[in-house]
Amino acid sequence: MLKTKLIRVYNSLINWLSFYSGLYKIRKWLNAGIDRPEAIETLPESHPRGFIKKFRKRRISIVESYVKIISFLGSQKCNDRLAALRLLTEHILHSKALKMPLNTARVQLALMKEAVKNRGSKRLQLERLRDFSLSSFGEPKLIRKYLNELKIIEVPETGQQLKDLHMGWDSHVHDNSSYGRKTPTQLIIDAFIKGISEITIVYNTLSHIEIINEAIEAGGILGITVKLGLEFSVGNGINKSHYIFLFPHFNNIKEFSDFLDSRKKDFEFFRKGIEQNQENRIQSIKNLIQNFNTTYLPKLNEGFKEDTIYYLEKLSLDEIDAVVPLKHATRMHLGELLYNKLQPVLFNRVLYMKSLKKLNDSQYRNNQIAEWEYLNIQKKYQLARKEYRKLNPEKLLLKYFPRTSAFEPKTVFSNLKDIFKTSRRHQPTSDQYRYHIKIIHPLELGFDKAVKVIIDNYKYIGHAEIYNMQDSAQRDPYELELFTRFIQLLNSGSTDRVKTLLEESHVEYNEKQLQECIHYCSKHPIIPSCGSGSTGRTSYIPGMGFIFRKNLAKKQETDYLKQHYGVPHFVSQMIANNGTIDDGSGASDFPEEYEIISMGKSKEIPPSEIGDEKRVRPIPIKRAWRYMNPLFKKFFYVLIGFIPAYLTVGWEYGLIWFGITAVRNAVTDIISGRGYRPREWHFKNIDFRNLSHSLFWTGFSVPLLAFVKHQFDLLYPFHPQGFLFEFSKFFFICIVNGLYLYSHNTLRGFDKTTARGNFFRSVLAWPLAAVFAPLGNLLQVPSIVQAKFWSDFVAGLIEGSGKFHQQINLRKRDLKNLMPHIRSENLETLYIAILDLLYFFRKDPRTKNSLKYILFNSPGLVQKLLGILRIRQIEKPKDFHDYYQLREWFSQTTHFYQLTDFILETYKKKQVIYLTDLVSGTFNEFYRWLVKNEPRR
C-alpha cells in the first residue's frame, strides 16, 4: 500500500514537471472534438500556412479532420469523410519538413491517430501531442526515431506518391461495408501510415456505389492505388469454395460504372446472384440472432430480473444499424453488436457485486453470515470482474455466433461456368477492362478438394491466394506448402511431377482432365498472391500489408524484422517469381531480399478497465526526461553546459562564451525567419530548443580547447610570440573545434551536409582568428574565446544563409501550391487563394522574392553570381501569364468589393474583422508592387 502511494506521488511530480501549458489547451480541443464531433466548426479552409493560421492552428485542423473521419460513419457520410480527408491531406503535407516531407506526413498522421485512440489517458495523449509538435520540423533523425517507435517503414523521398514507389501492398482487405470495422477512408489512412502503395478492397455486394466511390477517391487523395474485388462463393453449406472477382483498375467511379454498363448482359446473372446472396446473408444473421436470444440469452441473464440495468435485452436485427447499415451486415458484425450491448450491463453487474461483497465483508467479520455464503459472494464477484475485463467482440463472436452449416447463408451459384459465360481465355489482351477470378481460402475444404476445384475450373481461375493471414493461421503449414507446390508444378507444365505429387498425397484425379489443366496453365499461369484478409477485428492475427524485404530501409531493417512476421519462404518465392519459378530451385537458393514481410502486427487487446484498478506503474525515468517541460529541460541543458565552461575560464568568460553562441543562434534564426527588417523581428522566431542544445555542447568544448591550447604552448618549439605562433596555435584550436562540432552534430542527428559545414566553418575561422589575434591579445581575451568568436561569426554567415535559403524554399513551395487555385474558375477557391496571397505578402518579407522567382523566374543572389561566372545559365520564362493575370485582377476595384462581400458572407465576426483589415491594408499595396515589378521582355 505504501509503495503504491509513493508511486502515485512520484507520478504526480513527474506529470507536474512535464509538458508545456499550450499542450493542455490543445488536448482540451482534441477531446472536445472527439466527444462532440458534430460541434466542430467548419470553415472554408485556406492554405495550411495561410491566413487560417490566425484562427486555427495547423494541428487543430488535423485533429478536427481526423475526428470527423472516424466519427462520421455510414454510407450517407461518404462525402463528409472525403472532404475531411482532403483537408487532412492538405495539412499533413505542409509541415516545415523539406528533407522528409512524405515520411513526416505519415508520422504526424500516426501520432494524431494515437492521440485520438488514447482518449482515456491524459499522459499518453499529451506525449503524442508533444511528439507531433517536434515532428513538424521534419528533422531526419527524429522522424526515423518515430518511424521505429511506431513500427512503420521509411519510404524513399523522391517527390513521388506512394503508388509510384511500389512499396507495400495487400491484395485482400475489407472495409465496414463487408466484413471490416473501418470505413474506406480510415482504411486508406492506415495504408498511408504503413507505407502501402496498393491495396485491393473486397466487397460482397455492388449495392453501395457511394462506398466504392469513397474508396477510389480516398486512394487518389492520399496517392495510393486502390483496386476493387467482389467476393462470392460457389456451392452450399460449409462445403462452399470462395472466390474474388478482381476488377480492372479504375481511376474514378465513372470508369467503374462504364465497366458495369459494358458487361451488363454478360454479368446479369452474376449481379442478381450477388444481391440474392446478400439477402440470404441477412436472413442468416436473423437466424443467428434468434438462436442467440433463445439459446444463450437466458443463461447470460440467469439470476437477474427483467427490466433492470443488470438484465441484457434481446438482440434485434434493427440494432445492426448502430454498427453498420443493414444492407452491408455480415456475421462478423454480430460480435460487435453484442459487445456494445453487453459491456454496460456487465459493468453494472460488477459494481453491484462489488457493493454486495463489501457488505458481506462486514457481515462476515461480525459473524452475521456463514463462511460458505461469504465465499460464494467472493467467487461471484471475481467471476463477474474477470468476465468484464476479458470482454471483447472477437470472443463473443466465436462463442455465441458459431459458423456452422445450419447458419451458413445459402448461395445461388453452383459452379463458375454458370456465372461467367465468357471464360478468361476469350478476353482480349488489349482490353482495358480485363478482369480475373481468384480463388481464396482454397484449403478450407482440405488439400484434395482444393486440387479438384482447380482442375475443374482452370479456365476461369486466373489467380490463387496461396497465403491469407486470417485463414493460414488455422491451416497445417505442410498443406500450405503442398498446395503452393501444386500451383508451381501446374504453371511449369510438369505432368509427371504433378502426378507424383497427387499420388503421394493420395489425391484422386481424372488423367485427361489433369493433362488439359496442366497444358492450359503452362501457357496461362495461375498467378499466386497473398492477402491479409484484414477486417480490423482480429487482434491476434497480423493486420494489413506486405512488403518485400529489399524495400526496407537498411538502417531500419534489423529492428523492423524483429517486430514483424515473415511469410513462409516457399510463399515468398512463388509470389516474387509470379508463379513461374525454376523447377530445380529451392527455398535455400531464394534471395533473402525477396522475402515477404507482414506489415501488420498482432496485438493483445487491453482488458476493459473498471476504474478502481489499484495497480500503478511508475513513469520510466527515460520517458520522464523525454517529456519534461521544455523550459525545465532548456534550463538543465544550459546549466550543465555552463559548469565545464565556468571551471575552465571562469564565470566572466564563460558568460561571454555562452553569449557568443546564444547571439549567433538567435540572430541566425530571426534573420532567416523574418529577414532584415528589425520591426519584423520577434522572439518567437528563435528556436530555443536548438539554442539550449548548442549551449550544452559548446560548454564541453571549453575544457577541450583549453587542453589543446595548453598542450600547444608546451610543445611549441620556438619563441611563443609573433604571427607564426598565432597562426599555428589557431590552426590546432580551430581544427579540434571543427572535429568536435562534427562529432556532436552527428550525435544530434544533423545531416552530413550540416555536420561538414560546421567543420569547415572552424577551418574558415582559423585565418580570421590569427589575423585579429593581436587585437584580442591586447584586450586580454583568451585565445580559445577568440577562436570561438570567429568560429561563430563565420557560422552566423553560413547557417543564416542556409536557414534563409530553407525558408525561401518553403515559401516558394507554398506559393507554387497556391497558383493553381488562383487560376481556378471557382470563385470561392479563387477568393480564398487571393486572401492567402495577401496574407503571405503582408506577414512574410520573403514572399516578394519568392513571387519574383515564381512569376518571372527571377534568380536569387547565388544564381546571379553563377550566371555572371557563366557556371549556370539563367533561363527566362517564355511568357508571364500568371503575372499579367494577377495584375489584371488586382487592377479592378470591383474585385476589392467582391472579395469583401465574400468575407462578410462566409466568415464570423472575429474572422471578418481580421480579413477585412487584411484586404483593405494590402490590396492596393500588392497591386502597386506588381506594377513596380513589371517584367522586362
Secondary structure, 3 states (H helix, E strand, C coil): CHHHHHHHHHHHHHHHHECCHHHHHHHHHHHHHHHCHHHCCCCCCCCCCCHHHHCCCHHHHHHHHHHHHHHCCCHHHHHHHHHHHHHHHHHHCCCCCCCCHHHHHHHHHHHHHHHHHCCCCHHHHHHHHHHHHHHCCCCHHHHHHHHHHHCCCCCCCCCCCHHHHCCEEEEEECCCCCCCCCCHHHHHHHHHHHCEEEEEEEECCCCCHHHHHHHHHHHHHHCCEEEEEEEEEECCHHHCEEEEEECCCCCCHHHHHHHHHHCCCCCHHHHHHHHHHHHHHHHHHHHHHHHHHHHHHHHHCCCCCCCCCCCCCCCCHHHHHHCCCHHHCCCHHHHHHHHHHHHHHHHHHHHHHHHHHHHHHHHHHCCCCCHHHHHHHHHHHHHHHHHHHCCCHHHHHHHHCCCCHHHCCCCCCCCHHHHCCCCHHHCCCCCCCCCEEEEECHHHHCHHHHHHHHHHCCCCEEEEEEEEHHHHCCCCHHHHHHHHHHHHHHHHCCHHHHHHHHHHCCCCCCHHHHHHHHHHHHHCCCEEEEECCECCCCCCCCCCCEEEHHHCCHHHHHHHHHHCCECCHHHHHHHHCCCCCCCCCCHHHCCHHHCEEECCCCCCCCCCCCCCCCCCCCCCHHHHHHCECHHHHHHHHHHHHHHHHHHHHHHHHHHHHHHHHHHHHHHHHHHHHHCCCHHHCCHHHCCHHHHHHHHHHHHHHHHHHHHHHHHHHHHCCCCCCHHHHHHHHHHHHHHHHHHHHHHHHHHCCCCHHHHHHHHHHHHHHHHHHHHCHHHHHHCCCCHHHHHHHHHHHHHHHHHHHHHHHHHHHHHHHHHHHHHHHHCCCCHHHHHHHHHHHHHHHHHCCHHHHHHHHHHHCCCCHHHHHHHHCCCCCCCCCCCCHHHHHHHHHHHCHHHHHHHHHHHHHHCCHHHHHHHHHHHHHHHHHHHHHHHHCCCCC
